[in-house]
Amino acid sequence: MSWMQKLYQTYEAVSGQDFGGDDESLTPVGHTMQNAHIAIVLNERGEFQTARVMPPKTAIMLPATESSENRTSGEAPHPLADKIQYVAKDYANYGGSKKAYFDGYYKQLQMWCESAFKHPKVQAVLDYVGKGTLVADLLNVGVFQLDSDGKVLNKWEADGEAPLIFSVLPKTKGEIEFGSALVCWCVEIAGNVQSETWTDKTVQQSWIDYIGSSAAQQGFCLVQGNDAAVATMHPAKLRHTGDKAKLISSNDTAGYTFRGRFETAEEAASVSAEVSAKAHSALRWLISRQGIRNGDQVTVAWAISGKEIPSPMKDAFDEIDWDNLDTSAVENEAEIDMPSEDKSSIDWSVNIGRQAAAIIKKKLHGYRADLKENEQISLLMLDSATPGRMALTYYQEFLPADYFANLDVWLDDFSWYQRHSIDRSNGKKPETLWAVVPPSPFAIGHAVYGKFLSDTLKKQLYARLLPVIAGGKNVPIPFDLVQQSFQAACNPNGYEPWEWQRNIGVACALYKGWRARHSDSSQRRTYDMSLDTQNRSRDYLYGRLLAVAENIESYALYLAEEKRATTAERYMQRFAEHPFATWRNIELALRPYQDRLHSRGKDTGMQAIGEIMELFQHDDFTCDNKLSGEFLLGYHCQKMELTRQIAERKAAKQQQTETN
């Protein structure tokens, strides 16, 4: 119950606070969110004034009973706003096909108005619905239309634009059922500017006081630690207004929800109605405000105080605010040329890439600075295997120092060159940036599974990655993900160039992180992001050789204005399996291109290849064993170094031209 206790405490801490923005507000006790379709305007005497169709998917907060909030079928009326089949006495007179539940709705509303907690706006609604003219009034103002049989028209086939009600109600085979339209109430009272009952705090408090006075089953609340009115049913609609999945359910007395270990549901656990309502409301609010969604799977990180907490599942690259770039964490800001007079002219790919992780860390530390030292941070992941049941698949609590230290370690261990595109504000096409950051879970999924990435695989992947990102140094990444990403990166065939570049960045990051967190401490190793010209590892050197060979051929093809894959790219997968045997084929294929470069007075790359060959130890070069992921590190570092050198030469040439 720790997670529920933290959610309950969060509700108590944030209720009444104004967080600004358009975030969904906390749901008061005894209320639920639901989409409304029609708003009826009454005066204080309960007389009909007008009605309007609400915009599509307009969610309002309406009073609810424990039964009505959890209804799926059968009679369970909401106390105030509800569907026409509940609130309209004349529903059946106009062809309503659903079962009418007006009597139950009217009786419940009447009991509220007869209590000590009655409200004048609720009384006006009671006076109006008792007249039994609701559908007739909606017909008179044009919300509904009649067909030739005197029934409400359920399908629009005439020329011209269909009435608004046809755009907000769900359709079955092109037909609407007008009884499914949820009606909410506006009551205009002189001197009261708040006519909407669903936003009126006094109406909400009236219902809260009324249900609080009602007799309810008493029991021991495991969260509060005292006797209270316990909840027999718990709220749904956590991820959206149509969500039927529940985290807590014990109404299945014929199955094995609790039977087999307990005779009654209360023996398993009992939670007060107040705690359940507030905890679920807080969770609903957190999901809406800061949840990371992956289909039905949701990840939420939060502080009890309600202060903003970065989610481990969010792409770290998104933490960079390009409009307000903070480079104060960069050790050598001279490496970043930041012309303040025209940010649109900045070449992000040169200026920011290597420093991205430091900038992100600075942003994360800003979040931490807003938290108290002993403030609780909670992290959970939810998922539902069926429409009616939801599971808590991950839950962990942290102190701020531990939580942000773990995020820092993720940045340190798994950062590598990742391909990103930056949209330029001056209308130019997006610019490619190689940022040194960890790959996002989304990028990892596509790099590991490619076209086979289904919704199910994606959810399983996110569930496996969350402990790695948030768990710190002692949680290694599963090796099968490392291996699959390596295989995808070694096979450029079937991928667009940008996809292959992304796959290489992801594979390098996962291998680097796997080695940094190796279960055998003697096998742990850290890798420098710069090209390591002193690294004499066989796999690393073979990677460098392949990158140089690719660069030689691609440069020769560029000069000849030819566009096709290089021999190194086509042989890459085979090269990873049998490097020595394959290198001979690549070397022979390079000679015509080297001759072409030599004839034009260009560098043939022979010196670069020779320098790498000299670094091989003993029989490492002639060993034809399969290469490990370190091969990709050498390959990618060499490629990035060659790209850097080309950029430097272009910049120097341009500067010389401008000087002359």
ABEGO torsion letter per residue (X at the ends): XAAAAAAAAAAAAABGBBAEEABBBBBBBGBBBBBBABBBBBBAAGBBABBBBBBBGBBBBBBBBAAAAABABEBBBBAABBBAAAABAAAAAAGBABBBAAAAAAAAAAAAAABAABBAAAAAAAAAAAAGAAAAAAAAAGABBBBAAGBBBABBABBEBBBAAAAABBBBGGBBBAAABBBBBBBBBBGBABABAAABAAAAAAAAAAAAABBBBBBBBAAAGBBBBBBABBBBGAABAABABBABBAABAABAAABGABABAAAABBBBAAAAAAAAAAAAAAAAAABBBBEABBBBBBBAAGBBBBBAABBAAAABBAABBBAAABABAAABBBBAABAAABBAAAAAAAAAAAAAAAAAAAAAAABBAABBBBBBBBBBABAABBBBABBBBBBAAAAAAAAAAAAAAABBBBBBBBBBAAGBBBBBBBBBBBBBAAAAAAAAAEAABBAAAAAAAAAAAAAAAAAEAABBBBAAAAAAAAAAAABABGBBAAAAAAAAAAAAAAAAAAAAABABAAABBBBBABBBAABABAAAAAAAAAAAAAAAAAAAAAAAGBBBBBAAAAAAAAAAABAAAAAAAAAAAAAAAAAAAAAAGBBAGAAAAAAAAAABBEAAAABABBBBAAAAAAAAAAAAAAAAAAAAAAAAAAAAAAAX
